[in-house]
Amino acid sequence: MEKVSVIVPVYNDEKYLNQCVDSILNQTYSNIELILIDDGSTDNSPKICEEYRQKYDQVRVLHKKNGGVGSSRNAGLAMASGDYVLFVDNDDWLPETHIEDLYNLLKKNNADIAVGNFNEFDEEKSAFLYWMNENDYFEKCYSPKDWFKLEYKTAYYNMSMVFVVPWGKLYKRDLFKDIVYPINAKVEDDLTTWKIYLLADKISYMNKSLYTHRILNASVTA
């Protein structure tokens, strides 16, 4: 099994961090390294990160001065030693087959990036939001040119958001050789993800909810 580097930028997320990390460590795909980047948190997040580092050999932790999520992604990429890279936000969580599903999709199609859809959890309403059901399942391979045609198709299984976000995707790590996330941008993914697509020869997509994104009133998504 090839190694997957899972990068989680962490900032003041003591309430949801355990659920996120546990969902990563309980994956059916076991050859992972989990990189937790503590971005100058002022709550108990640094302590939680250290507890996981002490308990699990595959967990690595970096504590750094606050610089924003872009700087955390860059720090995680600099530490990554896996063949593939996967991003997870610190208040989201994964179904147990997330990595296995994306890895198998990528290898089956000899792709550079494997992409899955997602569902949302509205924290205020305690409600899940879904874009599809099991009858909507399909797999398809795209060239970067064809993939860009989906960028603004909001009504098509919420593809506009699927397109932009860094999570819900398994990338060959070599694609990030010359990629740097902006440090002073509030929405760093919108300025970066498209660059990674342009470096890929093939992008494989699975129309299945492979990720749960938590919506908070104070979040960038909200």
Salt bridges, closest charged atoms under 4 A:
GLU2 OE1 - LYS107 NZ 3.20
GLU33 OE1 - ARG60 NH1 3.16
ASP38 OD2 - HIS63 ND1 2.81
ASP39 OD1 - LYS64 NZ 2.49
GLU50 OE1 - ARG53 NH2 2.66
GLU50 OE2 - HIS63 NE2 2.69
ASP89 OD1 - ARG73 NH2 3.40
ASP92 OD2 - HIS213 ND1 2.98
ASP101 OD2 - LYS208 NZ 3.19
ASP112 OD1 - LYS172 NZ 3.40
GLU123 OE1 - ARG214 NH1 2.79
GLU139 OE1 - LYS108 NZ 2.68
ASP146 OD1 - LYS149 NZ 3.69
GLU188 OE2 - ARG73 NE 2.79
